Amino acid sequence: MFDAIDRQNTHAIKIDRYRDQDVIPLWVADMDLATAPVVQQALNNRMAHPVYGYTHPWPELNRAVVDWCAREYDWAIEPDWIVWLPGVVPSFNLAIQAFASGGRVIVQEPNYPPLRHAPAHRGAVPVRLPVVFDGERWIWDWAHLESELADPNCHLMILCNPMNPHGTVLTADDLERLGALCEQHEVVLCSDEIHCDLRLDPECQHVPAGRVPTLSANSLTLMAASKTFNVAGLGCSFAIIPDADLRLRFQAVGRDLVPHPNFLGYCAAEAAFRDGKDWLVALRGHLRANREHVAQVFNSLPGLRYRPQPATFLAWIESDLEVGAAMRHFVKAGLMPSDGKEFGDPTAVRLNFGTDRSTLERALTQLEAYWRQKMPSSS
């Protein structure tokens, strides 16, 4: 089901950016895997109609999201809480403009580059919240977080949960504690949960921010089918905003500025959330096996360290090497991960293992051979 797919000549960013280099692209966060058959069929059916005009969301689409949230997250939402958008990145940028223009915005770090840069791009002040490994998972210092939330100029926190690049999933206790702090200090929480359906450990549960009582009136929960079902190129996501006033403020800043989602993105989302669960279960098994293989190889190589977490198809590879050295050696070995400096840690790299097993085997074999031969500490 998850065999190699030839992406050449599809104008894929992942392939074309390094077309002239002899490297295996394992960087940008889309998968090299075919989307679910139910999604393919829905897109084929819609494309068979020859008019591709303006399209608005329809009741069955919203119902698919409502039912998905109920089944997957025990979260009862209303259809009118859903705000459709062309992507999660414009969504959290809009949140800054709506709730924190000119103020302070808390962003955990290391983090996804567009999220790190969004406050400055929108005229706000980024407040870096370091995330560190506590022996089991990546988490921030709660006293530090509370001191930042208490600043009178802090009006917004942008959370990334599950964490990108780490893969940590916050617990219900974490979210309740965070919600109480946000409520106390009157800080809006914008929660980027685009990887929430990619929980690879069966026992792992995800709690959407908006499901937490203390966050229901001051939060935006950002979700999409894009990462989970590998349809990011269709430009479609949604925010779930329970509070009507908050929802109107958010919508107002994007009016006539942010385009509607691609209509094919709507079609893909409806099919994915309505009928894609069986495929997703199989995908999780495939990615879980890939993650285990990545961990086995990297934790056998001197100077490198990978601490697997419950979610995402992304591996955060730490190194004991000098700044920038890990990225240089990966490229020399014929691999192109994402450079950790873009995430806030120039000693690390982020590797995308959302690919077929043969490609992953080839990449890891190349790296292992290079590392054991070329790295001085490997002897």
C-alpha positions as CSV (number, residue, x, y, z in Angstrom):
1,M,0.0,0.0,0.0
2,F,2.9,2.4,0.8
3,D,5.2,1.6,-2.1
4,A,7.6,4.0,-3.8
5,I,6.0,6.7,-5.9
6,D,8.0,8.5,-8.6
7,R,7.5,12.2,-8.0
8,Q,9.8,13.4,-10.8
9,N,8.2,15.9,-13.2
10,T,5.4,16.8,-10.9
11,H,7.0,20.1,-9.9
12,A,7.1,19.0,-6.3
13,I,9.1,21.4,-4.1
14,K,10.6,18.6,-2.2
15,I,12.2,17.1,-5.4
16,D,12.8,20.2,-7.5
17,R,14.7,22.3,-4.9
18,Y,17.6,19.9,-4.9
19,R,17.2,18.5,-8.4
20,D,20.9,19.3,-9.3
21,Q,22.3,17.7,-6.2
22,D,22.9,14.0,-5.7
23,V,20.9,13.8,-2.5
24,I,17.8,11.9,-1.2
25,P,15.3,14.7,-0.2
26,L,14.0,14.1,3.3
27,W,13.2,17.6,4.3
28,V,9.9,19.4,3.7
29,A,7.0,17.9,5.6
30,D,5.0,16.1,2.9
31,M,5.1,12.4,2.4
32,D,6.3,10.4,-0.7
33,L,3.2,8.2,-0.4
34,A,0.0,8.1,-2.4
35,T,-3.0,9.5,-0.6
36,A,-5.9,7.4,0.5
37,P,-7.9,5.7,-2.3
38,V,-11.1,7.3,-1.1
39,V,-9.5,10.7,-1.5
40,Q,-8.2,9.9,-5.0
41,Q,-11.7,8.7,-6.0
42,A,-13.3,11.9,-4.6
43,L,-10.9,14.1,-6.6
44,N,-11.4,12.1,-9.8
45,N,-15.2,12.3,-9.4
46,R,-15.1,16.1,-9.0
47,M,-12.6,16.7,-11.8
48,A,-14.9,14.8,-14.2
49,H,-17.2,17.8,-14.0
50,P,-15.7,20.3,-16.4
51,V,-16.5,23.5,-14.5
52,Y,-14.1,24.5,-11.8
53,G,-15.6,27.7,-10.5
54,Y,-16.0,29.4,-7.1
55,T,-17.0,26.9,-4.5
56,H,-18.1,27.4,-0.9
57,P,-18.1,24.8,1.9
58,W,-21.2,22.6,2.0
59,P,-23.1,21.0,4.9
60,E,-21.8,17.4,4.3
61,L,-18.2,18.8,4.4
62,N,-18.7,20.5,7.8
63,R,-20.5,17.4,9.0
64,A,-17.5,15.2,8.1
65,V,-15.3,17.5,10.3
66,V,-17.9,17.5,13.2
67,D,-18.1,13.7,13.1
68,W,-14.3,13.3,12.9
69,C,-13.8,15.4,16.0
70,A,-16.5,13.5,17.9
71,R,-15.0,10.1,16.9
72,E,-11.3,10.9,17.2
73,Y,-11.3,13.4,20.0
74,D,-14.6,13.1,21.9
75,W,-15.1,16.7,21.1
76,A,-18.6,17.9,20.3
77,I,-18.3,20.9,18.0
78,E,-20.9,22.9,16.1
79,P,-20.6,23.4,12.3
80,D,-20.6,27.1,12.6
81,W,-17.5,27.0,14.7
82,I,-15.5,25.9,11.6
83,V,-13.7,28.6,9.6
84,W,-12.3,27.3,6.4
85,L,-8.9,28.7,5.3
86,P,-6.2,28.1,2.6
87,G,-3.6,26.8,5.1
88,V,-2.5,26.7,8.7
89,V,0.4,29.2,8.1
90,P,-1.9,32.1,7.0
91,S,-4.2,31.1,9.9
92,F,-1.7,31.7,12.7
93,N,-0.5,34.9,10.9
94,L,-4.1,36.1,10.9
95,A,-4.4,35.3,14.6
96,I,-1.4,37.6,15.3
97,Q,-3.0,40.4,13.4
98,A,-6.4,39.8,15.1
99,F,-5.3,39.4,18.7
100,A,-1.6,40.6,19.2
101,S,-0.8,43.3,16.7
102,G,2.2,45.2,18.1
103,G,2.2,43.1,21.2
104,R,4.2,40.0,22.5
105,V,3.5,36.6,21.1
106,I,4.8,33.4,22.8
107,V,6.3,30.8,20.5
108,Q,7.9,27.6,21.7
109,E,11.4,26.8,20.3
110,P,12.8,24.8,18.4
111,N,9.8,25.1,16.1
112,Y,8.5,25.1,12.6
113,P,10.2,28.1,10.8
114,P,7.1,29.9,9.5
115,L,5.7,29.8,13.1
116,R,9.0,31.2,14.5
117,H,9.0,34.1,12.1
118,A,5.3,34.9,12.1
119,P,5.3,37.4,14.9
120,A,8.0,39.6,13.4
121,H,6.4,39.4,10.0
122,R,3.1,40.7,11.5
123,G,4.6,43.5,13.5
124,A,4.6,41.7,16.8
125,V,7.4,40.8,19.3
126,P,8.3,37.1,19.3
127,V,8.9,35.7,22.8
128,R,10.9,32.5,22.6
129,L,9.8,29.7,25.0
130,P,12.6,27.1,25.1
131,V,11.5,23.5,24.9
132,V,13.8,20.9,26.5
133,F,13.9,17.2,26.9
134,D,13.0,16.2,30.5
135,G,14.0,12.5,30.1
136,E,10.8,11.4,28.5
137,R,9.5,14.2,26.3
138,W,10.0,17.7,25.2
139,I,8.4,20.4,27.3
140,W,8.9,24.0,28.5
141,D,9.6,25.3,32.0
142,W,6.2,26.2,33.4
143,A,7.5,29.0,35.7
144,H,9.1,30.6,32.7
145,L,5.9,30.3,30.7
146,E,3.8,31.8,33.4
147,S,6.1,34.8,33.7
148,E,5.8,35.5,30.0
149,L,2.0,35.0,30.0
150,A,1.8,37.5,32.9
151,D,3.4,40.3,30.9
152,P,0.7,42.9,30.3
153,N,1.8,43.2,26.6
154,C,1.3,39.5,26.0
155,H,-2.0,38.8,24.3
156,L,-1.3,35.6,22.3
157,M,0.5,32.3,22.5
158,I,0.9,30.1,19.4
159,L,1.1,26.5,20.4
160,C,2.4,23.7,18.2
161,N,0.8,20.4,19.4
162,P,1.9,17.8,18.4
163,M,5.3,19.5,18.4
164,N,7.1,20.1,15.2
165,P,10.0,19.1,15.0
166,H,9.9,17.0,18.2
167,G,6.7,15.0,17.9
168,T,5.7,15.4,21.6
169,V,1.9,15.3,22.3
170,L,0.7,17.4,25.2
171,T,-1.4,15.6,27.8
172,A,-4.9,16.6,29.0
173,D,-3.2,17.7,32.3
174,D,-0.8,19.9,30.3
175,L,-3.7,21.5,28.3
176,E,-5.8,22.1,31.5
177,R,-2.8,23.7,33.2
178,L,-2.1,25.9,30.1
179,G,-5.7,26.8,29.8
180,A,-5.9,28.0,33.4
181,L,-2.9,30.2,32.9
182,C,-4.2,31.6,29.6
183,E,-7.6,32.3,31.3
184,Q,-5.9,33.9,34.3
185,H,-3.7,36.2,32.2
186,E,-6.3,36.9,29.4
187,V,-4.1,35.4,26.7
188,V,-5.6,33.9,23.5
189,L,-4.2,30.5,22.5
190,C,-3.8,29.7,18.9
191,S,-3.1,25.9,18.7
192,D,-1.5,24.5,15.5
193,E,-2.6,20.9,15.5
194,I,-2.0,20.0,11.9
195,H,-0.1,16.8,12.9
196,C,-2.7,15.7,15.5
197,D,-4.0,12.7,13.5
198,L,-0.5,11.3,13.0
199,R,-0.2,9.7,16.4
200,L,1.9,6.7,15.8
201,D,1.6,5.1,19.3
202,P,-1.8,3.4,19.7
203,E,-2.1,4.5,23.3
204,C,-1.4,8.1,22.6
205,Q,-4.4,10.5,22.9
206,H,-4.7,14.0,21.5
207,V,-6.7,16.7,23.3
208,P,-7.7,19.6,21.0
209,A,-7.2,23.0,22.7
210,G,-10.8,24.0,22.2
211,R,-12.0,21.0,24.1
212,V,-10.5,22.2,27.3
213,P,-13.1,24.2,29.3
214,T,-10.8,27.0,30.2
215,L,-9.8,27.4,26.6
216,S,-13.1,27.2,24.8
217,A,-13.8,30.9,25.0
218,N,-10.3,32.1,24.1
219,S,-8.7,29.6,21.7
220,L,-8.4,28.8,18.0
221,T,-7.7,25.2,17.1
222,L,-6.1,24.8,13.7
223,M,-6.5,21.5,11.8
224,A,-6.3,20.1,8.3
225,A,-6.3,16.9,6.3
226,S,-3.2,18.0,4.6
227,K,-0.4,16.3,6.5
228,T,-2.4,13.3,7.5
229,F,-3.6,12.4,4.1
230,N,-0.8,14.0,2.1
231,V,-2.8,16.6,0.3
232,A,-1.0,19.7,1.3
233,G,-0.8,21.0,-2.2
234,L,-4.6,21.4,-2.3
235,G,-4.4,24.4,0.0
236,C,-7.2,23.7,2.5
237,S,-7.4,23.9,6.3
238,F,-9.8,25.0,9.0
239,A,-9.9,26.8,12.4
240,I,-12.4,25.6,15.1
241,I,-13.3,28.7,17.2
242,P,-16.1,28.0,19.7
243,D,-16.5,31.6,20.9
244,A,-18.6,33.8,18.5
245,D,-16.9,37.1,19.3
246,L,-13.4,35.6,18.9
247,R,-14.5,34.0,15.6
248,L,-15.8,37.3,14.2
249,R,-12.6,39.2,15.2
250,F,-10.5,36.5,13.5
251,Q,-12.6,36.5,10.3
252,A,-12.6,40.3,10.1
253,V,-8.9,40.6,9.7
254,G,-8.8,38.2,6.7
255,R,-11.8,39.5,4.9
256,D,-11.0,40.2,1.2
257,L,-7.4,39.5,2.0
258,V,-7.1,35.7,2.4
259,P,-8.5,33.6,-0.5
260,H,-10.9,30.8,0.0
261,P,-9.5,27.3,0.0
262,N,-9.1,25.4,-3.2
263,F,-12.3,23.5,-4.0
264,L,-10.4,20.3,-4.5
265,G,-9.1,20.7,-0.9
266,Y,-12.7,20.7,0.3
267,C,-13.4,17.5,-1.6
268,A,-10.3,15.8,-0.3
269,A,-11.1,16.9,3.3
270,E,-14.6,15.6,3.1
271,A,-13.6,12.2,1.8
272,A,-10.6,11.9,4.2
273,F,-12.6,12.6,7.3
274,R,-15.7,10.7,6.3
275,D,-14.1,7.5,4.9
276,G,-10.3,7.6,5.4
277,K,-9.9,6.0,8.9
278,D,-8.9,2.5,7.7
279,W,-6.2,3.9,5.5
280,L,-5.0,6.1,8.3
281,V,-4.6,3.2,10.6
282,A,-2.5,1.4,8.0
283,L,-0.4,4.5,7.5
284,R,0.3,4.8,11.2
285,G,1.6,1.3,11.2
286,H,3.9,2.0,8.3
287,L,5.2,5.2,9.8
288,R,5.7,3.5,13.2
289,A,7.9,0.9,11.6
290,N,9.9,3.6,9.8
291,R,10.3,5.5,13.0
292,E,11.7,2.4,14.8
293,H,14.2,1.8,12.0
294,V,15.3,5.4,12.1
295,A,15.8,5.2,15.9
296,Q,17.8,2.0,15.6
297,V,20.2,3.4,13.0
298,F,20.7,6.9,14.5
299,N,21.2,5.8,18.0
300,S,24.0,3.4,16.9
301,L,26.0,6.3,15.3
302,P,28.4,8.2,17.5
303,G,27.6,11.9,18.0
304,L,24.0,11.6,16.9
305,R,20.9,11.1,19.0
306,Y,17.2,10.5,18.2
307,R,14.6,10.4,21.0
308,P,11.4,9.1,19.4
309,Q,8.1,10.7,20.3
310,P,4.5,9.6,19.8
311,A,3.5,11.7,16.7
312,T,4.4,13.0,13.3
313,F,6.6,11.5,10.5
314,L,9.5,13.9,11.5
315,A,12.6,12.9,13.4
316,W,14.6,15.5,15.3
317,I,18.2,14.4,15.1
318,E,20.4,16.0,17.7
319,S,24.2,16.0,17.5
320,D,27.2,16.6,19.7
321,L,29.0,18.2,16.7
322,E,29.9,21.8,16.2
323,V,27.3,24.2,14.9
324,G,26.3,23.3,11.3
325,A,28.4,20.2,11.2
326,A,25.6,17.7,11.3
327,M,23.8,19.2,8.3
328,R,27.1,19.3,6.3
329,H,27.8,15.7,6.9
330,F,24.3,14.6,6.1
331,V,24.6,16.3,2.7
332,K,28.0,14.7,2.1
333,A,26.4,11.4,2.8
334,G,23.8,12.0,0.1
335,L,20.8,13.0,2.4
336,M,19.0,16.3,2.5
337,P,17.1,16.8,5.8
338,S,15.9,20.2,7.0
339,D,18.6,22.3,8.6
340,G,18.1,22.6,12.4
341,K,19.2,26.3,12.4
342,E,15.9,27.2,10.7
343,F,14.1,25.7,13.7
344,G,16.3,27.4,16.3
345,D,19.0,24.8,16.9
346,P,21.9,24.8,14.4
347,T,23.4,21.6,15.9
348,A,20.4,19.4,14.8
349,V,18.6,18.4,11.7
350,R,15.0,17.4,11.0
351,L,14.5,14.2,8.9
352,N,11.2,13.3,7.2
353,F,10.7,9.5,7.4
354,G,7.3,9.8,5.7
355,T,8.4,7.8,2.7
356,D,8.4,4.3,1.3
357,R,10.6,1.7,3.1
358,S,13.0,1.2,0.2
359,T,13.9,4.9,0.0
360,L,14.3,5.1,3.7
361,E,16.5,2.0,3.7
362,R,18.7,3.5,1.0
363,A,19.0,6.8,2.8
364,L,19.9,5.2,6.2
365,T,22.4,2.7,4.6
366,Q,24.2,5.6,2.9
367,L,24.3,7.6,6.0
368,E,25.5,4.7,8.2
369,A,28.3,3.8,5.7
370,Y,29.4,7.4,5.5
371,W,29.3,8.0,9.2
372,R,31.3,4.9,10.2
373,Q,33.9,5.7,7.5
374,K,34.3,9.4,7.7
375,M,33.5,10.5,11.2
376,P,36.7,10.5,13.4
377,S,34.8,9.4,16.5
378,S,33.3,6.4,14.8
379,S,36.5,4.3,15.0
